[in-house]
Amino acid sequence: MTKNNEIADKPKTTFWSKISLRTKLTSLSVALIALLLAISLAGTVALLKTYLQQNTDNLLLQTGATLVQEDPLTIEERLATSEVTLPPLPSDYYIAFLDPQGRLYLGLVAAASKKIDVPNISSFNIVFVHSTKGIPFTAKVPNAKDQKMEPWRLLALPAADDSGSVVVAIPMAQNDALIDQYQVIGYSFSGLLLFISGLALWLTISSALRPLREVSLAAGRIRKGNLNERLPKIEANTEIAKMNNSLNEMLDSIESSIKSRNQTLERMKRFVADASHELRTPLVTLRGYAELYRKGVIKNKSQVDDAMAKIEAEAIRMSQLVESLLALARLDNDATLNIHRGNIAEVVDGVVKNMKTAHQKATIDVVDLEGKQLKQKIFFNFDEAAMRQVLTNLLNNAYIFAGEKPIEVAIGIVEEKLILEVIDHGSGIPKQLRTKVFERFYRSDNSRNRDTGGSGLGLSIVKLLVEGHQGTIVADETKGGGSTFRITIPNSQKVN
């Protein structure tokens, strides 16, 4: 039952539905033009017939009114001497004077050719003549020679005393030939006009539908994975322009969604890879000491104390590593910074004091950009927690490589931009490695970083936090030896 319903609900494919939109529009337009041309031609032919008939009737009436008063015996002489002037009749006509019974008294014939077949009007007696009421009429009457029926326009008028009648007849063949010729010309011209119109419509509709073909082609390319594909932008207030703009906006949204999804997947993969890579070493160490203890290798108190100290160190290192990984994950997810206006010099001073407390042998000075002791307050828009972490990571990094050598933190405003420099006088960073130090888990000296608990994530976190402030950070060489990390933050941060 369900299958039958599905078959019944399936739309039927008709011949018309298989035809392209361009062909449909062109066909309908050409059909409409053909109909209008046919109506116009039919109306024109009807008007022409009416005009020719009215013209013929006027000639018949004028001629009849002139001849009905004339004597059939003298009419030929009077016409020859121009005593009687007839209206401008066509080249072919027939005038007959009849008796009351319809017998011919006199017949006058005019023809463009040598011979004309005159109509047989022997039935036009006085009674019939009176029945026409002096109104021109069309009739098919037999020729006097071969009785062939021919159309004539006739006027029959009785004499004043009903002593006879006058019949004026003009053949319809000339008018019919003129109408037929006009129809041939009209149909030929209409056919030519229809062909030109059809061609023009085909080209116009093809041009108008070109954007739809571009949409189809673009959809095909997008289906193949080219998400950068866009439709041509049309600067107009047309339906096609609106459609293109709407589709482009939709494609922008789709591309943004897919990029966001891909970035999320990439961040997840990178986080898992980073975590598995870095947690492997401390976990192996912890497992190794646990196995040594289980197997009885570690027996006396000094060995146990040494093992516990190393296990504690690795646990602390793992804790720091996890915190760094979580910080990177939050930054990768575009965590929003809490921007406020504050005294950046006060934040720097607080971080430096904490650093000196943790490393009592460290020598750290806070100076301005000219190297003089900083005494003034510097207000700027920044995230205090983020800047504390940036400074802490940079100072820890400087202490690892500079040891007890002096470290300076230079700070100032240049062209409405915050400049912050952490300067050490340690071993420095080779020029070719100055961009690599911001990569995750990169260590310029693996042995030293392992011993000091470094994970290779500190500078990566610094870089992401600085970029979150729309700023930049670069590693440079300190004059006389060492490294200088320079942070530049523009004054474009919006206060939350």
ZIVEN-V752514 format. One record per backbone hydrogen bond with DSSP energy under -0.5 kcal/mol. NH is the residue of the N-H (numbers start at 1). CO is the residue of the C=O. If there is no record, write none. Layout:
BEGIN
{{NH | CO} {NH | CO}}
END
This chain:
BEGIN
{{5 | 1} {6 | 2} {7 | 3} {8 | 4} {9 | 5} {10 | 6} {14 | 12} {18 | 14} {18 | 15} {19 | 15} {19 | 16} {24 | 20} {25 | 21} {26 | 22} {27 | 23} {28 | 24} {29 | 25} {30 | 26} {31 | 27} {32 | 28} {33 | 29} {34 | 30} {35 | 31} {36 | 32} {37 | 33} {38 | 34} {39 | 35} {40 | 36} {41 | 37} {42 | 38} {43 | 39} {44 | 40} {45 | 41} {46 | 42} {47 | 43} {48 | 44} {49 | 45} {50 | 46} {51 | 47} {52 | 48} {53 | 49} {54 | 50} {55 | 51} {56 | 52} {57 | 53} {58 | 54} {59 | 55} {60 | 56} {61 | 57} {62 | 58} {63 | 59} {64 | 60} {65 | 61} {66 | 62} {67 | 63} {68 | 64} {70 | 67} {74 | 71} {75 | 71} {78 | 74} {79 | 75} {80 | 76} {81 | 77} {82 | 79} {83 | 78} {84 | 78} {86 | 84} {89 | 87} {93 | 91} {93 | 110} {94 | 169} {95 | 108} {96 | 167} {97 | 106} {98 | 96} {98 | 165} {99 | 103} {102 | 99} {105 | 97} {106 | 97} {108 | 95} {110 | 93} {118 | 116} {120 | 142} {121 | 119} {124 | 121} {125 | 123} {126 | 100} {129 | 125} {130 | 126} {131 | 127} {132 | 128} {132 | 129} {133 | 130} {134 | 129} {134 | 156} {135 | 132} {137 | 154} {139 | 152} {141 | 139} {141 | 150} {143 | 148} {144 | 118} {147 | 143} {150 | 141} {152 | 139} {153 | 170} {154 | 137} {154 | 152} {155 | 168} {157 | 166} {159 | 164} {162 | 159} {165 | 98} {166 | 157} {167 | 96} {168 | 155} {169 | 94} {170 | 153} {172 | 151} {176 | 172} {177 | 173} {178 | 174} {179 | 175} {180 | 176} {181 | 177} {182 | 178} {183 | 179} {184 | 180} {185 | 181} {186 | 182} {187 | 183} {188 | 184} {189 | 185} {190 | 186} {191 | 187} {192 | 188} {193 | 189} {194 | 190} {195 | 191} {196 | 192} {197 | 193} {198 | 194} {199 | 195} {200 | 196} {201 | 197} {202 | 198} {203 | 199} {204 | 200} {205 | 201} {206 | 202} {207 | 203} {208 | 204} {209 | 205} {210 | 206} {210 | 207} {212 | 209} {213 | 209} {214 | 210} {215 | 211} {216 | 212} {217 | 213} {218 | 214} {219 | 215} {220 | 216} {221 | 217} {222 | 218} {223 | 219} {224 | 220} {225 | 222} {226 | 221} {227 | 225} {229 | 226} {235 | 233} {236 | 234} {242 | 238} {243 | 239} {244 | 240} {245 | 241} {246 | 242} {247 | 243} {248 | 244} {249 | 245} {250 | 246} {251 | 247} {252 | 248} {253 | 249} {254 | 250} {255 | 251} {256 | 252} {257 | 253} {258 | 254} {259 | 255} {260 | 256} {261 | 257} {262 | 258} {263 | 259} {264 | 260} {265 | 261} {266 | 262} {267 | 263} {268 | 264} {269 | 265} {270 | 266} {271 | 267} {272 | 268} {273 | 269} {274 | 270} {275 | 271} {276 | 272} {277 | 273} {278 | 274} {279 | 275} {280 | 276} {282 | 278} {283 | 279} {284 | 280} {285 | 281} {286 | 282} {287 | 283} {288 | 284} {289 | 285} {290 | 286} {291 | 287} {292 | 288} {293 | 289} {294 | 290} {295 | 291} {296 | 293} {297 | 292} {298 | 292} {299 | 297} {304 | 300} {305 | 301} {306 | 302} {307 | 303} {308 | 304} {309 | 305} {310 | 306} {311 | 307} {312 | 308} {313 | 309} {314 | 310} {315 | 311} {316 | 312} {317 | 313} {318 | 314} {319 | 315} {320 | 316} {321 | 317} {322 | 318} {323 | 319} {324 | 320} {325 | 321} {326 | 322} {327 | 323} {328 | 324} {329 | 325} {330 | 326} {331 | 327} {332 | 328} {333 | 329} {334 | 331} {335 | 330} {339 | 337} {340 | 382} {342 | 340} {342 | 380} {344 | 342} {344 | 378} {345 | 378} {346 | 343} {347 | 343} {348 | 344} {349 | 345} {350 | 346} {351 | 347} {352 | 348} {353 | 349} {354 | 350} {355 | 351} {356 | 352} {357 | 353} {358 | 354} {359 | 355} {362 | 359} {364 | 362} {365 | 407} {367 | 365} {367 | 409} {368 | 372} {371 | 368} {374 | 366} {379 | 377} {380 | 342} {382 | 340} {382 | 380} {384 | 382} {387 | 383} {388 | 384} {389 | 385} {390 | 386} {391 | 387} {392 | 388} {393 | 389} {394 | 390} {395 | 391} {396 | 392} {397 | 393} {398 | 394} {399 | 395} {400 | 396} {401 | 397} {402 | 398} {403 | 399} {405 | 402} {407 | 363} {408 | 423} {409 | 365} {410 | 408} {410 | 421} {411 | 367} {412 | 419} {414 | 417} {417 | 414} {418 | 489} {419 | 412} {420 | 418} {420 | 487} {421 | 410} {422 | 485} {423 | 408} {423 | 421} {424 | 483} {425 | 406} {427 | 401} {433 | 430} {434 | 431} {437 | 433} {438 | 435} {439 | 436} {441 | 456} {442 | 439} {442 | 456} {449 | 445} {450 | 446} {451 | 447} {452 | 448} {453 | 449} {453 | 450} {454 | 449} {461 | 457} {462 | 458} {463 | 459} {464 | 460} {465 | 461} {466 | 462} {467 | 463} {468 | 464} {469 | 465} {469 | 466} {470 | 467} {471 | 466} {472 | 488} {474 | 486} {476 | 484} {478 | 482} {481 | 478} {484 | 476} {485 | 422} {486 | 474} {486 | 484} {487 | 420} {487 | 485} {488 | 472} {489 | 418} {491 | 416} {492 | 490} {496 | 339}}
END
